[in-house]
């Protein structure tokens, strides 16, 4: 197998007997070596002493009094955030367990960047035996915000951070130029479109997040994304599902849907309630999917035998920010089943 997403840090974790990622001291140590935590020339003695102690023992308890002795309040707050992450991870023992606990609690215990990093690791673990670069690229939607271009009638998704980096550095080539309205042909930009005939370019560039996918219905990318959703539920909840892309929802007996982001939730709720969506809302739908559970006995009677529709949409400024927890927490599972699945 070729390696990918080395930046996720999976090499610092152990894969437990159930296939989940067990938290280790080297993984925690990596957070204390980050620039936000590592002391600088102007750091006070208390900060340097604490950092040295945590580098020697990343599991060392830290009292609030120690943090209050740090002269720079921003530095102290950075420590508080990382220590909160450590507490969540060590309390659960695994990345997957910590993520599920956080999502079910539905409280903002950690900074969003830490949650995205956890999803990055989980999806890396889920896809570790996958050979299809398109599926790996589709998996990036779970933890990296995307920018959408509809130039030329296509539906291109590019990493938002990378596009912004192009804009900030003043580069006048690549997808950033296309999004600025120049009409540069997509095939010639430096952010290459990942397709079946050039998919091997992904392996050397996976941590650069600089490839683009066409997310139109009947293109390979939506189907690849559907496979990742299936694997996500199988890994975290041990539930078998089948997901397929759909061009639209034509169902007179629509029973359940899940928006995979804030925008899609709003649009699908309106459709479900019989409201006529605006053309602008309809134009912001990026992908629609139909999901069925392998064992229909797991769902509430009202939904049994009926499909569950999934939607992905972009914001008015053409961003897609998926909330992968939605597909976990909004499944219409029977109450007794929901209490026992992970």
N, C-alpha and C positions, 0 to 999 in steps of 0.2 A: 504493500500500500504506500502511495505517496502521501507525505505529510501535508497538512494545511492548517491554517489558523493557529500558527505557533504562538501568536500573541495572546491567545486565550489563556495560556498557562496550564493546560491540561497535564503537561509533563511533571508538574509540581504536585499532582494529586494522585491518589490511589483509586483504582476501580475496585469497588467492593464486590462481594459475592452476588449481590442482586443487580449489579451493573451500574450502580450509582457512584458518584465521585466523592470519596472520603476526604475530608479536610485534613491537611497535614501541616506541621510547623513550617516546612519550606514554603508552602503556599502563603501562609500568613506573613512570613518574613518578607515576601516580595512586596507586600503593601507598605512595609516600613522602610523599604529602600526607594520608594517613589519620590520624585522631586518635591511633592507637596508635603512630605513628611521629613525627608532628610534635612538635617541642619545645614545652615549656610554660615557664612563668615560672621554675620551679625546675630546669630542665634545666641541666646543666653545660656548660662551654665546649666540651669535646671533642664532646659530643653535638650541640651547635648547629653546630659547624664541619663535622662529618660530614654533617649534614642539608643544609647549604648546598651542600656539594660534590656530593651526590647529586642535588639539585634542579637544579644546573647541568649535570650529566652522570649520568643514571640508570644508565648502563652502566659507570661508574667502578669499578675494582677496589677492594675493601675488605679490608684485612688484619685478621686476628684481633686484632693488637695495638691497632688503632684501636678495636675494640669493647671491649677490656679497659680502655681509658682512660675509658669512660663510667661515671660515678659510680653511676647507677641500674642495678642488674643486670637488673631487669625490662625496662627500655628497651633494654639491650644484647641481651637475648634476643629482643625484638621485631624488632630489626634482623636478627639471625641468621635468624629465620624468613622474613622478607621476602627476604633475600639468598639463602636456599636456594631459594625460589620463583623468583627471578630466574635462578639458575643452571640450574634445570630447564627453564624456558621458553626461555632463550637457547640452551641446549644442543640443544633440539629444533627451535627456530625457529618452531614453530606451536603453538597451544593443543592441537589434536587430537593432534599428534605427541607432545607432552609428556605428555598424559593417557594415551595408549596405552603409552608407555614406563613410566610409573609403575605402571599396572595390571598389566602383564606382569612387572614386577620384584617385585610383591607385597610391597613393603617400605614402611613408614611413613616416607617421606622428608619429606613435607610435612604440615602441620596439616590436619585434615579440612576445615576451613572453606575452605582454598585449593582443595582438590579439588572441593568443591561449587561454588565459583565458576567453576572450569574447565568443569564440566558445564553450568552455567548458560549460559556463553558458547557452548559447542558446540551445545546444544539450540536456543539463539537463532539460531545460524547455520543449523542444519538446517531450522528452521521459518520462515525469513525470508520465504518466498513463500506461506506458508499464510494462508488467509482465514478459517478456521474457528476462532472463539474457544474452542470446546470442546476442540479439539485442542491449542491453546496451554495451556489450563488443565490438561489431562491431562499435558502435558509438564512441568508444575511438579513432578510426582511424582519426576522424575529427580534433582532437586536440592534439594527442600524437604520436610522431614518433615511428615506429615499426622496429624491427629487424626480418629478414626473415631467416628461416632454411628450407632447402629442404631435410633434412636427411630422409632416408627411403622412398623416393618418395612422401613424404607429403609436404605441403606448410604451415608451421607454422609461425604465427605472434606473436611476443612477444614484450612487451614494451621496447623500446631501452634504456631508462633511467634505468629501473630496471635491465636489462641485464648488463649494464655498471657498475652499483652499485655492482653487484655480482663479476665482474672482479676486480674492484678497492679494494674491501675488501678482495680479495684473497680467496673467497669461492670456494671450489672445488666441489660443488654440484649444481644441478639445471640446468637451460637452458644454463647458461654461460658455463658450462662444455661441454654440447652437442655442442654448437656453436664452441668450441675450437677443436672439432674433436674427442672427446673421444668415441662417439657413445653410450652414455648413453641412454637407452630406454626412450622414451618420457613419458611413463606412470608413471615412477618412479621419475621424477624430482620434485623439490619443487615448481616450477612454473607450476601448474597443467594445463592440457589441459581441456578447458571448452567444455563440450559436453552436449547433451540433458539429459543424465542419471545422470549427476552430477552438473547440472546448478545451483542448489541452493547454492553451495559454493560461488557464486559470491556476494551474498548480504552482507556478512560479510567482504568481501575483496575488495569491489569496489574501495575504495580510495587507495588501495595498488597497483593497476594496475599490479597484478602479475599472471594473468591467460593468457593462450595461446589459440589461435584458429587456427583450420585447415581451410585454405582459398581455398582449392581445389574446382573446379567446382563440383556441386551436393552435397557438404557438406552444412550443415545448415548455416554456417557463411556468405558466399557470399549473400545468400538470405536475411539474417538478415541485412546485409549492404545495400542491395537494398531498404529495407523498410525504413532505416534511410534517404537515399537520397530522397525518396519520401516525407517523413515528413519534411525534410529540405526545400524543394521547396514549399511545402504547407504552412509552417509556415512563411517563409520569403517573398515569392512572391505571395502567395495565388494562386498558379498554381498546378493543379492536374496532376500528371504524373504516369505512370506505368513503373517500372524498373525490368528487369529480368536478372539474370546472363546468360552468353553465353560461350560456350567452345572456340569459335573463331568467326571471322567476315567473313562470306561468302556472300558478297553482291556486285553484278556487278553494282549496281546503288547506291553506297555509296554516300550520300549527306552531312552528317554532323557528326562530332565527337567532343568530349570534353575529353581532358586529365585531369585527376583528380590530377595530379602532373606534375612536370617538365619532368621527364623521360617519362611518358606515352604520354605527348604532343609531344615530339620529335619522339617517335616510331610511333604513330598514324599518325602524319603529313607525315612521310616517306611512310607509307603504302598507305595513301590516294593519295599521289602524284605519286604512281606507282613504288617507289623505292623498291628493294628487301632488306628486313632487314637482318642483320647478325644473325647467330644463337645465338650469345650472346644477341642481342637486344630482340629477340623473347623469350629467356629464362628468361628475366627480367620482362616479363608481369606477374603480380600477379592476375589480375582480369579483365574480359571484361563483359560489360553490354549493354543491348539494352533498350532504353528508348523511350516511346511514350507519347505525351501529350494527356490529356483527351479531350481538345478542340483544334483541329488542326488549327482552324482559328487564333490562337494566333501567329503562326510561319510564317516566310517569305514564299512566294509562292514556292520558289525553294526547300524547305524542306517539304512542306505540304504533308502529307500522307506517309512520309518516316520516318524510325526510326532514332534516334540519338544514336550513339554509345559512350559509356563511357569506359575509360581505367584507370587502376591503375598499376603502375610498380615500381620496386625497382631500386635503384642505383647500380653501380658496386660493392659497398661494402655491398650490401644486406640491404639497409635501404628503408623504405617507409615513405615518408613525404607528406601526402595529403594536397592539397590546396583546401579546400571546397568552396572558393569563385569562383573557376573556373566554377562550375556548375551553379552559379548564373549569372556571368557576360558573359559567353560564350554561353548562350542559343540563338538560332536563332529566337528571337522574332521580330515581326513586329515593325518598328520604333515607330508607334503611341502607341503600347502596352507597349513597353519598357519604354516609357516616363511616364507611369502612374502606372505600377506595383511597388511595394515597393522594 
